């Protein structure tokens, strides 16, 4: 169901849109926690470290994909807010063309160069083979990442935050089930964890695509709207590439930190991996607020209501600051006990890291 975010209480709209996203993020992080728990408990510290050592590289590439897709959806939100549905469909089609090009190029480049990058990051010798096996499969699944994230961003641009969450939950449940089968029953090791991620995201993306085609007639383009439009491509890149780079620039700092941690060995990497999972969980509300503001601001700019944008940003920021203040004591008091969840047996050194 589409939703007009250009009228009504900004705080109510922002919270109403972000809460379903929050549940989706929490469920995704729950899956990530379970995934890490399965790897750590059934495959050991080295396997946990192998997967964890790829985290910043994974964020660098997959984060760029997510940022690009969210950026591509901004012009669609502009058109939806302005009531220009033909323009919305034309932008959507050109966003699909661009995403396909980005996916093919990025898959080829990352698959070829991921091993040299891991070596450049000084990944420990005892985990580099596992790290490579895990991340090369993730990178081979970049088209599935683009499919799910683009369709989800398109749907959110029209004010629907619930449908993408439903398919995210389906993907997460499938991912956990496949993890158990691939790792415990089929003994595929870290490759099983990455295969489970790619397969579940591909199924979720295809399902989201089919559902949106059947339920949102507003997204059905005619022959003219399906044309390649260079002007629209330029606008989409102007929105998508900077948002993708925003994620990637942040990840470059993480890559530097990872390279430094790798020098300390697999135990340190395992400890940092567990800490990162906890961090990702408690920052879910901030992520949901961030994703909420893209369609909210996009629709209101399209409708020419810029004063609502300023008001919405202020109120969303207040929510973010309040949540941050709540999280600080939680981390200080319960950080170490939460780390123990990821270990097959207590390891004081890993917990301290």
C-alpha positions in Angstrom: 0.0 0.0 0.0 1.4 3.4 -1.0 1.4 6.3 1.5 1.5 10.0 1.0 4.0 11.5 3.4 3.4 15.1 2.3 0.7 15.9 4.9 0.0 15.1 8.5 2.3 15.1 11.6 5.9 14.6 10.6 6.8 12.8 13.8 3.8 10.4 13.5 4.7 9.7 9.8 8.4 9.2 10.6 7.7 6.9 13.5 5.0 5.0 11.7 7.3 4.4 8.7 10.4 3.6 10.7 8.9 1.1 13.2 8.3 -1.6 10.5 11.8 -0.9 9.2 13.1 -1.3 12.7 11.5 -4.7 13.2 13.0 -5.7 9.8 16.5 -4.5 10.8 16.2 -6.2 14.2 15.1 -9.4 12.6 18.0 -9.2 10.1 20.4 -8.5 12.9 18.9 -11.5 14.8 19.7 -13.6 11.7 23.2 -12.2 11.6 23.7 -13.0 15.3 22.4 -16.6 14.7 24.6 -16.9 11.6 27.6 -15.8 13.6 26.6 -18.0 16.5 26.3 -21.1 14.3 29.7 -20.4 12.7 31.4 -19.8 16.0 29.9 -22.7 17.8 30.0 -25.4 15.1 33.1 -24.4 13.1 35.3 -22.8 15.8 37.2 -19.6 16.5 39.2 -19.7 13.3 36.1 -19.9 11.1 34.4 -17.1 13.1 37.6 -15.0 12.6 37.6 -15.9 8.9 34.0 -14.6 8.4 34.6 -11.6 10.7 37.8 -10.6 8.9 35.8 -9.9 5.7 33.2 -7.7 7.5 34.7 -4.4 6.5 35.3 -5.5 3.0 31.8 -6.9 2.8 30.4 -3.5 4.1 32.6 -1.6 1.6 31.0 -3.4 -1.4 27.6 -4.5 -0.2 27.1 -1.1 1.5 27.8 0.6 -1.8 25.1 -1.5 -3.4 22.6 -0.6 -0.7 23.5 3.1 -0.9 23.2 3.2 -4.6 19.7 1.5 -4.6 18.5 3.9 -1.9 19.8 6.9 -3.9 18.1 5.6 -7.1 14.8 5.7 -5.3 15.0 9.4 -4.3 13.9 10.7 -7.8 11.1 8.2 -7.6 10.0 9.7 -4.3 10.2 13.1 -5.9 7.9 12.1 -8.7 5.5 10.3 -6.3 5.2 13.3 -4.1 4.6 15.5 -7.1 1.9 13.1 -8.5 3.9 12.5 -11.7 3.4 8.7 -12.0 4.6 8.5 -15.6 7.9 10.1 -14.5 8.1 7.7 -11.5 7.8 4.7 -13.8 10.4 6.1 -16.3 12.8 6.7 -13.5 12.1 3.2 -12.1 12.9 1.5 -15.5 16.1 3.4 -15.9 17.1 2.6 -12.3 16.7 -1.1 -13.2 18.9 -0.7 -16.3 21.6 1.1 -14.2 21.4 -1.5 -11.4 21.9 -4.3 -13.9 25.0 -2.6 -15.3 26.4 -1.8 -11.8 25.8 -5.4 -10.7 27.6 -7.1 -13.6 30.6 -4.8 -13.4 30.9 -5.0 -9.6 30.5 -8.7 -9.5 33.3 -9.2 -12.1 35.7 -6.8 -10.4 35.2 -8.0 -6.8 35.4 -11.7 -7.6 38.7 -11.2 -9.4 40.3 -8.9 -6.8 39.0 -10.1 -3.5 41.9 -12.4 -2.8 44.6 -9.7 -3.4 42.6 -7.3 -1.2 42.5 -9.8 1.6 46.2 -10.2 1.3 46.7 -6.4 1.3 44.6 -6.3 4.5 47.1 -8.7 6.1 44.6 -11.4 6.8 46.2 -14.1 9.0 47.5 -17.2 7.1 45.4 -19.6 9.1 42.1 -17.9 8.2 42.7 -16.4 4.7 41.5 -19.4 2.8 38.2 -19.5 4.7 37.9 -15.7 4.4 38.3 -15.9 0.7 35.9 -18.7 0.2 33.3 -16.9 2.2 33.6 -13.5 0.6 34.0 -14.6 -3.0 30.6 -16.3 -2.8 29.0 -13.2 -1.3 30.5 -11.1 -4.1 29.3 -13.6 -6.7 25.8 -12.9 -5.3 25.9 -9.1 -5.8 23.1 -9.3 -8.5 20.8 -10.7 -5.8 21.8 -7.9 -3.5 20.9 -5.3 -6.1 17.6 -7.0 -6.9 16.3 -7.1 -3.4 17.6 -3.6 -2.4 16.4 -1.8 -5.5 12.9 -3.3 -5.4 12.6 -2.6 -1.7 13.8 1.0 -2.2 11.3 1.6 -5.0 8.4 0.3 -2.8 9.6 2.5 0.2 9.7 5.6 -2.1 6.0 5.3 -2.4 5.5 5.2 1.4 5.3 1.5 1.9 7.8 0.3 4.6 6.0 -2.9 5.5 6.2 -5.0 2.3 10.0 -4.9 2.1 10.2 -6.0 5.8 8.0 -9.0 5.1 10.3 -10.2 2.5 13.3 -9.4 4.7 11.9 -11.6 7.4 11.3 -14.4 4.9 14.9 -14.1 3.7 16.2 -14.1 7.3 14.3 -17.2 8.3 15.4 -19.0 5.1 18.9 -18.0 5.7 19.0 -19.5 9.2 17.4 -22.7 8.0 19.9 -23.0 5.1 22.8 -22.2 7.5 21.8 -25.2 9.7 21.5 -27.5 6.7 24.6 -26.4 4.9 26.9 -26.1 7.9 25.6 -28.9 10.2 24.2 -31.5 7.8 26.2 -30.9 4.6 29.4 -29.8 6.3 30.1 -27.1 3.8 31.9 -24.9 6.4 32.1 -21.1 5.9 31.0 -21.6 2.2 27.7 -22.9 3.6 27.1 -19.6 5.5 27.7 -17.5 2.4 25.7 -19.7 0.1 22.8 -19.5 2.5 23.0 -15.7 2.4 23.1 -15.5 -1.4 20.3 -18.0 -2.0 17.9 -16.5 0.6 18.5 -13.0 -0.7 17.9 -14.1 -4.3 14.6 -15.8 -3.4 13.5 -12.8 -1.4 14.4 -10.4 -4.2 12.5 -12.5 -6.8 9.5 -12.8 -4.4 9.5 -9.0 -3.8 9.6 -8.3 -7.5 6.7 -10.6 -8.3 4.6 -9.2 -5.4 5.3 -5.6 -6.3 4.4 -6.3 -10.0 1.1 -7.8 -9.0 0.1 -5.4 -6.2 1.3 -2.0 -7.5 -0.3 -1.2 -10.8 1.3 2.2 -10.6 4.6 0.5 -11.4 3.5 -0.9 -14.7 5.4 1.0 -17.4 4.3 1.4 -21.0 6.6 1.2 -24.1 7.6 4.9 -23.9 8.4 4.7 -20.2 10.6 1.7 -20.8 13.0 3.7 -23.0 16.6 4.4 -22.1 16.8 8.0 -21.0 20.2 9.5 -20.6 18.9 12.5 -18.7 17.2 10.3 -16.2 20.4 8.1 -15.9 22.4 11.2 -15.1 20.0 12.2 -12.4 19.9 8.7 -10.9 23.7 8.5 -10.8 23.8 11.9 -9.2 21.7 10.6 -6.4 22.8 7.0 -6.2 26.6 7.1 -6.5 27.1 9.7 -3.7 24.9 7.7 -1.4 26.8 4.5 -2.3 30.1 6.3 -1.7 28.9 7.6 1.7 28.7 3.9 2.8 32.0 3.0 1.2 34.0 5.9 2.6 32.8 4.9 6.1 33.9 1.3 5.2 37.4 2.4 4.2 38.0 3.5 7.8 36.8 0.0 8.8 39.2 -1.6 6.3 42.1 0.2 7.9 41.0 -0.9 11.4 40.5 -4.5 10.2 44.0 -4.5 8.7 45.4 -3.4 12.1 43.4 -6.0 14.0 44.4 -8.8 11.6 48.0 -8.3 12.7 46.9 -9.3 16.3 45.8 -12.7 15.1 42.6 -14.8 14.8 41.6 -14.4 18.5 41.5 -10.7 18.2 39.6 -10.8 15.0 37.0 -13.2 16.6 36.6 -10.7 19.5 36.1 -7.7 17.2 33.7 -9.7 15.1 31.4 -10.5 18.1 31.6 -6.8 19.2 30.6 -5.6 15.7 27.6 -7.9 15.7 26.4 -6.4 19.0 27.1 -2.9 17.7 25.0 -3.6 14.6 22.1 -4.8 16.7 21.9 -1.7 19.0 22.2 0.8 16.1 19.2 -0.7 14.2 16.9 2.2 15.3 19.3 4.7 13.9 19.5 2.8 10.6 15.7 2.7 10.4 15.5 6.4 11.0 18.0 7.0 8.2 16.1 4.9 5.7 12.9 6.6 6.7 14.1 10.1 5.9 14.9 9.3 2.3 11.3 8.7 1.1 10.0 11.3 3.6 12.3 14.1 2.3 12.0 12.9 -1.3 8.2 13.0 -1.3 8.0 16.4 0.4 10.6 18.0 -1.9 8.7 16.7 -4.9 5.5 18.3 -3.4 7.4 21.6 -2.8 7.0 21.4 1.0 10.6 22.0 2.1 9.5 23.3 5.5 8.3 19.8 6.3 11.7 18.4 5.4 13.4 20.7 8.0 10.9 19.8 10.7 11.1 16.1 10.0 14.9 16.1 10.1 14.9 17.9 13.5 12.4 15.4 15.0 14.2 12.4 13.6 17.5 13.6 15.0 15.9 14.0 18.5 14.8 10.4 18.3 18.3 9.3 17.4 19.9 11.2 20.2 17.5 9.8 22.8 18.2 6.2 21.6 22.0 6.8 21.6 21.8 8.0 25.3 19.9 4.8 26.2 22.4 2.5 24.4 25.6 3.8 26.1 24.9 2.3 29.6 23.6 -0.9 28.0 26.9 -1.5 26.2 29.0 -0.6 29.3 27.1 -3.0 31.5 26.3 -5.9 29.3 28.8 -5.9 26.5 31.0 -8.7 27.8 28.2 -11.1 28.7 26.7 -10.7 25.2 30.0 -11.6 23.6 29.9 -15.0 25.2 26.9 -15.9 23.0 29.2 -16.3 20.0 31.7 -18.7 21.6 31.6 -22.5 21.7 33.3 -22.3 25.1 34.3 -19.4 27.3 37.5 -17.6 26.1 38.5 -14.7 28.3 41.0 -13.4 25.6 38.3 -13.2 22.9 35.8 -11.5 25.4 38.4 -8.9 26.4 39.1 -8.0 22.8 
